[in-house]
């Protein structure tokens, strides 16, 4: 009897020891790290090396922590970027209006500076509209109304919209559209937004008297739209970031400003259509391409 009690006592000690080492301590570490992350310490990780289920749990927890830290970094970057983008036009508007009110800017120059203020206000409106569009797209609240429309007609209208800007800079534009009419499935207004952003980008980044080419082709019941410009290439190290919010490729390549949200919006719209968009860039120039479904 005494031997049995002694054996049970030793067994209990062994079980407690291994439970403490294998289960209780690791879970306490995970729990402590979870509390730290909940307080905003997103750099905390569970330091645990184990090949069992607890080790798998710790690895999954650290993966979740990495994701949370990435989201937090994106949030901070977004706030910093949007603050900068809003501060710049607001500073200009405030400076020019103050100069007009206090008489620093002479009356004969009011129209000139009010035109600048007007441009800055339009820039603010574009930024705010882009932010709202992107927020709705990412939250799934942005409605996509799928219908049937003539893609060729839409492309021609978009080119005409930019005709004045194209002519002022002496840019050559070649439009090569397959067939007279090209019926596709999609949200006409949103695809219009995609085309507007991509053509506007092509104009910004091409040299004066440069070349822009807009082309359509059909492959396996899909229409592929290519928008090309022969301007300087996008640096290889920046290609993977061009779809990020507020990312702007080297400003020296651009002839005009932007919000840094256009390509993010374009990708979200194409994704919501269940289609694909990609970019190629090199010594030949830069080509954006996206797909749409034929009717």
NULUMTOR-527112 format. One record per residue (C-alpha): residue number from 0; residue in three letters; x, y negated, z negated. Coordinates in pm, 1 decimal. Layout:
// NULUMTOR-527112
+-----+------+----------+----------+----------+
! pos ! code !        X !        Y !        Z !
+-----+------+----------+----------+----------+
! NUM !  ALA !        X !        Y !        Z !
...
+-----+------+----------+----------+----------+
This chain:
// NULUMTOR-527112
+-----+------+----------+----------+----------+
! pos ! code !        X !        Y !        Z !
+-----+------+----------+----------+----------+
!   0 !  UNK !      0.0 !      0.0 !      0.0 !
!   1 !  UNK !    279.4 !   -238.4 !    -95.3 !
!   2 !  UNK !    456.2 !   -152.2 !    228.0 !
!   3 !  UNK !    142.3 !   -238.2 !    428.4 !
!   4 !  UNK !    101.9 !   -571.3 !    252.3 !
!   5 !  UNK !    469.0 !   -651.2 !    306.9 !
!   6 !  UNK !    440.7 !   -555.9 !    674.8 !
!   7 !  UNK !    132.9 !   -777.4 !    715.7 !
!   8 !  UNK !    314.5 !  -1064.0 !    544.6 !
!   9 !  UNK !    616.5 !  -1029.7 !    773.9 !
!  10 !  UNK !    386.1 !  -1004.6 !   1076.8 !
!  11 !  UNK !    204.4 !  -1320.1 !    971.7 !
!  12 !  UNK !    534.2 !  -1506.0 !    940.0 !
!  13 !  UNK !    649.1 !  -1385.2 !   1282.9 !
!  14 !  UNK !    315.7 !  -1473.1 !   1444.1 !
!  15 !  UNK !    318.8 !  -1819.0 !   1285.2 !
!  16 !  UNK !    680.1 !  -1876.8 !   1396.8 !
!  17 !  UNK !    612.9 !  -1784.3 !   1756.4 !
!  18 !  UNK !    278.2 !  -1968.2 !   1758.7 !
!  19 !  UNK !    454.3 !  -2276.7 !   1624.1 !
!  20 !  UNK !    731.3 !  -2251.7 !   1884.1 !
!  21 !  UNK !    531.0 !  -2137.9 !   2186.1 !
!  22 !  UNK !    193.3 !  -2304.0 !   2133.7 !
!  23 !  UNK !    161.5 !  -2560.6 !   1852.8 !
!  24 !  UNK !    477.8 !  -2768.4 !   1914.1 !
!  25 !  UNK !    431.1 !  -2790.3 !   2295.1 !
!  26 !  UNK !     63.9 !  -2887.6 !   2253.2 !
!  27 !  UNK !    162.5 !  -3150.1 !   1995.4 !
!  28 !  UNK !    413.1 !  -3293.0 !   2246.3 !
!  29 !  UNK !    147.3 !  -3307.2 !   2517.3 !
!  30 !  UNK !   -100.5 !  -3464.6 !   2275.1 !
!  31 !  UNK !    154.7 !  -3725.5 !   2158.2 !
!  32 !  UNK !    245.9 !  -3813.9 !   2519.0 !
!  33 !  UNK !   -122.0 !  -3840.3 !   2614.1 !
!  34 !  UNK !   -178.8 !  -4089.8 !   2332.4 !
!  35 !  UNK !    121.7 !  -4296.1 !   2448.8 !
!  36 !  UNK !     -7.6 !  -4305.0 !   2807.0 !
!  37 !  UNK !   -352.9 !  -4403.8 !   2680.1 !
!  38 !  UNK !   -186.0 !  -4707.1 !   2517.4 !
!  39 !  UNK !    -38.3 !  -4810.2 !   2852.1 !
!  40 !  UNK !    306.8 !  -4650.4 !   2821.8 !
!  41 !  UNK !    293.7 !  -4493.6 !   3168.8 !
!  42 !  UNK !    663.7 !  -4401.7 !   3171.5 !
!  43 !  UNK !    618.3 !  -4132.8 !   2902.9 !
!  44 !  UNK !    655.5 !  -3766.4 !   3005.8 !
!  45 !  UNK !    633.8 !  -3428.9 !   2831.5 !
!  46 !  UNK !    986.4 !  -3293.3 !   2794.4 !
!  47 !  UNK !    920.5 !  -2921.7 !   2792.7 !
!  48 !  UNK !   1091.2 !  -2637.4 !   2977.8 !
!  49 !  UNK !    888.1 !  -2319.2 !   2980.1 !
!  50 !  UNK !    790.0 !  -2063.0 !   3241.9 !
!  51 !  UNK !    458.4 !  -1971.9 !   3084.3 !
!  52 !  UNK !    110.1 !  -2124.5 !   3103.5 !
!  53 !  UNK !    204.8 !  -2399.5 !   2855.9 !
!  54 !  UNK !    493.0 !  -2494.1 !   3085.3 !
!  55 !  UNK !    251.3 !  -2507.9 !   3380.5 !
!  56 !  UNK !     20.4 !  -2727.3 !   3173.3 !
!  57 !  UNK !    310.0 !  -2962.0 !   3088.4 !
!  58 !  UNK !    410.0 !  -2983.9 !   3457.0 !
!  59 !  UNK !     50.8 !  -3061.6 !   3556.0 !
!  60 !  UNK !     31.7 !  -3324.1 !   3283.5 !
!  61 !  UNK !    354.4 !  -3488.2 !   3405.1 !
!  62 !  UNK !    220.4 !  -3484.5 !   3762.7 !
!  63 !  UNK !    -92.4 !  -3662.2 !   3640.1 !
!  64 !  UNK !    126.6 !  -3912.2 !   3451.9 !
!  65 !  UNK !    329.0 !  -3977.1 !   3770.8 !
!  66 !  UNK !      3.7 !  -4046.7 !   3957.8 !
!  67 !  UNK !   -117.7 !  -4282.6 !   3686.2 !
!  68 !  UNK !    213.7 !  -4468.2 !   3687.1 !
!  69 !  UNK !    197.8 !  -4497.5 !   4065.7 !
!  70 !  UNK !   -154.2 !  -4640.1 !   4043.3 !
!  71 !  UNK !    -45.0 !  -4882.8 !   3772.0 !
!  72 !  UNK !    252.0 !  -4996.5 !   3983.1 !
!  73 !  UNK !     14.6 !  -5048.0 !   4277.8 !
!  74 !  UNK !   -225.0 !  -5245.8 !   4057.5 !
!  75 !  UNK !     52.8 !  -5472.6 !   3931.4 !
!  76 !  UNK !    191.3 !  -5518.0 !   4281.2 !
!  77 !  UNK !   -157.7 !  -5597.0 !   4413.5 !
!  78 !  UNK !   -215.9 !  -5861.9 !   4145.6 !
!  79 !  UNK !    128.9 !  -6016.0 !   4205.0 !
!  80 !  UNK !     79.5 !  -6021.4 !   4582.7 !
!  81 !  UNK !   -270.4 !  -6161.5 !   4575.7 !
!  82 !  UNK !   -163.4 !  -6427.8 !   4323.6 !
!  83 !  UNK !    117.0 !  -6533.4 !   4557.3 !
!  84 !  UNK !   -107.9 !  -6530.9 !   4863.7 !
!  85 !  UNK !   -370.3 !  -6743.7 !   4688.0 !
!  86 !  UNK !   -123.4 !  -6981.7 !   4523.7 !
!  87 !  UNK !     47.9 !  -7085.4 !   4847.6 !
!  88 !  UNK !   -257.2 !  -7229.2 !   5032.2 !
!  89 !  UNK !   -406.8 !  -7367.7 !   4711.3 !
!  90 !  UNK !    -82.5 !  -7556.9 !   4638.8 !
!  91 !  UNK !    -83.2 !  -7703.9 !   4989.3 !
!  92 !  UNK !   -450.3 !  -7804.0 !   4970.3 !
!  93 !  UNK !   -404.3 !  -7963.2 !   4628.5 !
!  94 !  UNK !    -93.3 !  -8153.6 !   4739.7 !
!  95 !  UNK !   -247.7 !  -8298.1 !   5055.8 !
!  96 !  UNK !   -581.7 !  -8388.4 !   4892.8 !
!  97 !  UNK !   -399.5 !  -8552.2 !   4599.0 !
!  98 !  UNK !   -183.2 !  -8747.9 !   4845.7 !
!  99 !  UNK !   -492.1 !  -8877.4 !   5024.3 !
! 100 !  UNK !   -670.1 !  -8970.7 !   4699.7 !
! 101 !  UNK !   -376.8 !  -9154.3 !   4537.8 !
! 102 !  UNK !   -272.6 !  -9327.6 !   4860.5 !
! 103 !  UNK !     62.7 !  -9151.0 !   4900.8 !
! 104 !  UNK !    -52.2 !  -9037.6 !   5245.3 !
! 105 !  UNK !   -139.2 !  -9341.0 !   5460.8 !
! 106 !  UNK !   -488.0 !  -9358.0 !   5608.8 !
! 107 !  UNK !   -366.5 !  -9320.9 !   5967.0 !
! 108 !  UNK !   -231.3 !  -8974.0 !   5879.7 !
! 109 !  UNK !   -541.6 !  -8847.7 !   5699.3 !
! 110 !  UNK !   -679.3 !  -8658.7 !   6003.1 !
! 111 !  UNK !   -344.9 !  -8484.2 !   6055.3 !
! 112 !  UNK !   -323.0 !  -8360.8 !   5696.2 !
! 113 !  UNK !   -695.3 !  -8280.8 !   5672.9 !
! 114 !  UNK !   -648.5 !  -8049.8 !   5972.9 !
! 115 !  UNK !   -372.7 !  -7872.6 !   5779.3 !
! 116 !  UNK !   -606.3 !  -7845.1 !   5478.8 !
! 117 !  UNK !   -874.5 !  -7705.2 !   5709.1 !
! 118 !  UNK !   -633.3 !  -7439.3 !   5838.7 !
! 119 !  UNK !   -534.0 !  -7344.5 !   5482.7 !
! 120 !  UNK !   -899.7 !  -7310.0 !   5381.2 !
! 121 !  UNK !   -959.4 !  -7079.4 !   5679.9 !
! 122 !  UNK !   -655.9 !  -6879.1 !   5571.3 !
! 123 !  UNK !   -805.3 !  -6845.2 !   5221.4 !
! 124 !  UNK !  -1138.2 !  -6734.9 !   5365.9 !
! 125 !  UNK !   -966.2 !  -6469.9 !   5581.4 !
! 126 !  UNK !   -775.6 !  -6342.6 !   5278.3 !
! 127 !  UNK !  -1087.1 !  -6322.0 !   5060.8 !
! 128 !  UNK !  -1289.9 !  -6152.0 !   5337.1 !
! 129 !  UNK !  -1008.1 !  -5901.1 !   5396.6 !
! 130 !  UNK !   -984.3 !  -5823.0 !   5024.4 !
! 131 !  UNK !  -1361.3 !  -5769.1 !   5003.2 !
! 132 !  UNK !  -1361.8 !  -5549.8 !   5314.6 !
! 133 !  UNK !  -1071.1 !  -5339.8 !   5186.3 !
! 134 !  UNK !  -1229.4 !  -5301.3 !   4842.6 !
! 135 !  UNK !  -1556.6 !  -5183.8 !   4997.8 !
! 136 !  UNK !  -1374.8 !  -4944.6 !   5231.0 !
! 137 !  UNK !  -1168.9 !  -4788.0 !   4951.4 !
! 138 !  UNK !  -1472.4 !  -4752.1 !   4724.5 !
! 139 !  UNK !  -1682.2 !  -4593.8 !   4998.9 !
! 140 !  UNK !  -1934.0 !  -4881.0 !   4992.2 !
! 141 !  UNK !  -1839.4 !  -5002.5 !   5340.1 !
! 142 !  UNK !  -2117.8 !  -4882.3 !   5569.4 !
! 143 !  UNK !  -2025.7 !  -4717.9 !   5898.5 !
! 144 !  UNK !  -2315.8 !  -4718.9 !   6144.5 !
! 145 !  UNK !  -2233.3 !  -4462.9 !   6411.4 !
! 146 !  UNK !  -2381.5 !  -4534.7 !   6751.7 !
! 147 !  UNK !  -2288.8 !  -4519.1 !   7120.1 !
! 148 !  UNK !  -2120.2 !  -4807.7 !   7301.1 !
! 149 !  UNK !  -1905.3 !  -4886.5 !   7605.2 !
! 150 !  UNK !  -1546.3 !  -4904.2 !   7480.1 !
! 151 !  UNK !  -1417.1 !  -5060.2 !   7803.4 !
! 152 !  UNK !  -1662.1 !  -5350.6 !   7775.3 !
! 153 !  UNK !  -1559.8 !  -5409.0 !   7412.5 !
! 154 !  UNK !  -1188.0 !  -5413.6 !   7503.6 !
! 155 !  UNK !  -1248.8 !  -5665.5 !   7783.7 !
! 156 !  UNK !  -1440.3 !  -5892.3 !   7544.6 !
! 157 !  UNK !  -1160.3 !  -5878.1 !   7286.4 !
! 158 !  UNK !   -896.4 !  -5970.3 !   7547.0 !
! 159 !  UNK !  -1108.0 !  -6266.9 !   7659.9 !
! 160 !  UNK !  -1134.3 !  -6378.4 !   7294.9 !
! 161 !  UNK !   -754.4 !  -6413.8 !   7279.3 !
! 162 !  UNK !   -719.1 !  -6561.3 !   7629.9 !
! 163 !  UNK !   -633.0 !  -6912.7 !   7512.0 !
! 164 !  UNK !   -363.3 !  -6792.9 !   7270.4 !
! 165 !  UNK !   -222.1 !  -6558.1 !   7535.4 !
! 166 !  UNK !   -205.4 !  -6829.9 !   7801.5 !
! 167 !  UNK !    -42.6 !  -7084.8 !   7568.3 !
! 168 !  UNK !    250.0 !  -6850.3 !   7510.9 !
! 169 !  UNK !    271.2 !  -6723.7 !   7867.4 !
! 170 !  UNK !    217.9 !  -6360.6 !   7763.7 !
! 171 !  UNK !    151.6 !  -6104.7 !   8037.4 !
! 172 !  UNK !   -137.7 !  -5872.9 !   7951.3 !
! 173 !  UNK !   -201.1 !  -5551.7 !   8144.6 !
! 174 !  UNK !   -531.7 !  -5375.1 !   8078.6 !
! 175 !  UNK !   -553.3 !  -5020.3 !   8216.6 !
! 176 !  UNK !   -891.0 !  -4865.9 !   8139.2 !
! 177 !  UNK !   -986.0 !  -4518.1 !   8252.7 !
! 178 !  UNK !  -1321.6 !  -4515.6 !   8437.7 !
! 179 !  UNK !  -1560.0 !  -4810.5 !   8478.3 !
! 180 !  UNK !  -1764.1 !  -4728.6 !   8170.0 !
! 181 !  UNK !  -1640.9 !  -4527.5 !   7874.8 !
! 182 !  UNK !  -1911.4 !  -4425.6 !   7627.9 !
! 183 !  UNK !  -1782.3 !  -4339.8 !   7280.6 !
! 184 !  UNK !  -1929.1 !  -4266.3 !   6937.2 !
! 185 !  UNK !  -1854.8 !  -4509.1 !   6656.4 !
! 186 !  UNK !  -1948.9 !  -4826.4 !   6475.6 !
! 187 !  UNK !  -1912.5 !  -5092.4 !   6744.3 !
! 188 !  UNK !  -1861.3 !  -5379.9 !   6500.3 !
! 189 !  UNK !  -1593.7 !  -5193.5 !   6302.1 !
! 190 !  UNK !  -1408.5 !  -5078.8 !   6614.4 !
! 191 !  UNK !  -1426.8 !  -5441.2 !   6729.0 !
! 192 !  UNK !  -1252.1 !  -5528.6 !   6399.8 !
! 193 !  UNK !   -984.7 !  -5264.3 !   6470.5 !
! 194 !  UNK !   -920.5 !  -5395.4 !   6822.2 !
! 195 !  UNK !   -914.7 !  -5756.9 !   6703.5 !
! 196 !  UNK !   -654.1 !  -5679.5 !   6435.4 !
! 197 !  UNK !   -431.5 !  -5471.1 !   6663.8 !
! 198 !  UNK !   -441.4 !  -5715.0 !   6957.4 !
! 199 !  UNK !   -379.9 !  -6007.5 !   6722.1 !
! 200 !  UNK !    -79.0 !  -5819.1 !   6580.4 !
! 201 !  UNK !     55.2 !  -5752.8 !   6928.6 !
! 202 !  UNK !     34.0 !  -6123.9 !   7012.0 !
! 203 !  UNK !    205.1 !  -6224.9 !   6686.5 !
! 204 !  UNK !    499.7 !  -5992.2 !   6730.1 !
! 205 !  UNK !    568.1 !  -6026.6 !   7102.2 !
! 206 !  UNK !    809.9 !  -6288.2 !   7235.0 !
! 207 !  UNK !    685.0 !  -6582.8 !   7442.8 !
! 208 !  UNK !    633.1 !  -6464.6 !   7803.0 !
! 209 !  UNK !    643.8 !  -6107.8 !   7673.5 !
! 210 !  UNK !    426.0 !  -5811.9 !   7770.6 !
! 211 !  UNK !    118.7 !  -5660.2 !   7607.9 !
! 212 !  UNK !    -46.9 !  -5350.0 !   7751.1 !
! 213 !  UNK !   -385.9 !  -5209.6 !   7651.4 !
! 214 !  UNK !   -455.8 !  -4864.8 !   7786.0 !
! 215 !  UNK !   -711.2 !  -4585.9 !   7743.7 !
! 216 !  UNK !   -678.0 !  -4216.1 !   7825.1 !
! 217 !  UNK !   -883.9 !  -3901.3 !   7765.1 !
! 218 !  UNK !   -749.6 !  -3586.8 !   7598.3 !
! 219 !  UNK !   -965.1 !  -3297.4 !   7481.0 !
! 220 !  UNK !  -1292.9 !  -3489.8 !   7443.3 !
! 221 !  UNK !  -1112.1 !  -3772.2 !   7268.1 !
! 222 !  UNK !  -1040.5 !  -4122.0 !   7394.3 !
! 223 !  UNK !   -698.9 !  -4253.9 !   7294.8 !
! 224 !  UNK !   -657.5 !  -4632.1 !   7286.0 !
! 225 !  UNK !   -299.0 !  -4760.3 !   7312.5 !
! 226 !  UNK !   -206.3 !  -5121.1 !   7231.1 !
! 227 !  UNK !    156.0 !  -5192.1 !   7319.6 !
! 228 !  UNK !    386.1 !  -5494.6 !   7299.7 !
! 229 !  UNK !    750.2 !  -5519.6 !   7408.3 !
! 230 !  UNK !    855.5 !  -5729.7 !   7109.9 !
! 231 !  UNK !   1125.3 !  -5634.7 !   6857.1 !
! 232 !  UNK !   1091.4 !  -5289.9 !   6700.3 !
! 233 !  UNK !    960.8 !  -5234.7 !   6349.0 !
! 234 !  UNK !   1261.2 !  -5132.5 !   6133.0 !
! 235 !  UNK !   1259.0 !  -4753.9 !   6075.0 !
! 236 !  UNK !   1267.6 !  -4796.7 !   5697.9 !
! 237 !  UNK !    946.3 !  -5005.3 !   5711.5 !
! 238 !  UNK !    736.1 !  -4780.7 !   5936.0 !
! 239 !  UNK !    595.7 !  -4578.3 !   5645.6 !
! 240 !  UNK !    493.5 !  -4895.0 !   5457.5 !
! 241 !  UNK !    308.9 !  -5082.1 !   5732.8 !
! 242 !  UNK !    -29.5 !  -4941.5 !   5624.1 !
! 243 !  UNK !     20.1 !  -5059.5 !   5264.4 !
! 244 !  UNK !   -177.5 !  -5353.1 !   5130.3 !
! 245 !  UNK !      5.9 !  -5686.9 !   5158.2 !
! 246 !  UNK !    306.1 !  -5529.4 !   5329.9 !
! 247 !  UNK !    453.7 !  -5764.7 !   5586.9 !
! 248 !  UNK !    725.6 !  -5661.0 !   5827.9 !
! 249 !  UNK !   1019.2 !  -5904.6 !   5857.9 !
! 250 !  UNK !    852.9 !  -6244.0 !   5900.2 !
! 251 !  UNK !   1119.4 !  -6347.1 !   6153.6 !
! 252 !  UNK !    950.8 !  -6108.2 !   6400.7 !
! 253 !  UNK !    616.9 !  -6283.9 !   6373.5 !
! 254 !  UNK !    494.2 !  -6598.2 !   6549.0 !
! 255 !  UNK !    210.3 !  -6644.7 !   6299.9 !
! 256 !  UNK !    106.1 !  -6570.4 !   5945.9 !
! 257 !  UNK !   -129.3 !  -6305.7 !   5819.2 !
! 258 !  UNK !   -278.3 !  -6167.1 !   5502.6 !
! 259 !  UNK !    -87.8 !  -5837.7 !   5508.8 !
! 260 !  UNK !   -419.6 !  -5651.1 !   5483.0 !
! 261 !  UNK !   -511.7 !  -5607.4 !   5848.9 !
! 262 !  UNK !   -346.7 !  -5270.2 !   5908.5 !
! 263 !  UNK !   -476.9 !  -5131.8 !   5578.4 !
! 264 !  UNK !   -830.0 !  -5222.0 !   5688.1 !
! 265 !  UNK !   -772.4 !  -5078.3 !   6036.4 !
! 266 !  UNK !   -656.1 !  -4743.3 !   5898.3 !
! 267 !  UNK !   -948.4 !  -4725.0 !   5653.2 !
! 268 !  UNK !  -1200.2 !  -4790.2 !   5932.8 !
! 269 !  UNK !  -1046.0 !  -4525.7 !   6159.2 !
! 270 !  UNK !  -1030.8 !  -4278.0 !   5869.4 !
! 271 !  UNK !  -1399.6 !  -4335.0 !   5792.3 !
! 272 !  UNK !  -1474.0 !  -4248.5 !   6156.0 !
! 273 !  UNK !  -1288.1 !  -3918.6 !   6103.7 !
! 274 !  UNK !  -1036.0 !  -4025.5 !   6366.3 !
! 275 !  UNK !   -657.7 !  -4074.7 !   6376.4 !
! 276 !  UNK !   -430.9 !  -4377.4 !   6409.2 !
! 277 !  UNK !    -52.7 !  -4385.7 !   6443.5 !
! 278 !  UNK !    235.2 !  -4611.8 !   6545.8 !
! 279 !  UNK !    548.8 !  -4565.1 !   6754.6 !
! 280 !  UNK !    825.7 !  -4824.4 !   6756.3 !
! 281 !  UNK !   1176.4 !  -4844.9 !   6901.2 !
! 282 !  UNK !   1385.8 !  -5013.0 !   7169.6 !
! 283 !  UNK !   1088.1 !  -4990.0 !   7406.3 !
! 284 !  UNK !    868.4 !  -5204.0 !   7178.0 !
! 285 !  UNK !    578.0 !  -5105.3 !   6951.5 !
! 286 !  UNK !    266.1 !  -4904.5 !   7033.4 !
! 287 !  UNK !    -36.6 !  -4855.3 !   6808.3 !
! 288 !  UNK !   -272.6 !  -4575.4 !   6911.8 !
! 289 !  UNK !   -603.2 !  -4447.9 !   6776.5 !
! 290 !  UNK !   -864.5 !  -4194.5 !   6877.4 !
! 291 !  UNK !  -1241.7 !  -4207.3 !   6925.0 !
! 292 !  UNK !  -1488.8 !  -3934.1 !   7018.3 !
! 293 !  UNK !  -1644.0 !  -3923.5 !   7362.6 !
! 294 !  UNK !  -2021.0 !  -3898.6 !   7390.6 !
+-----+------+----------+----------+----------+
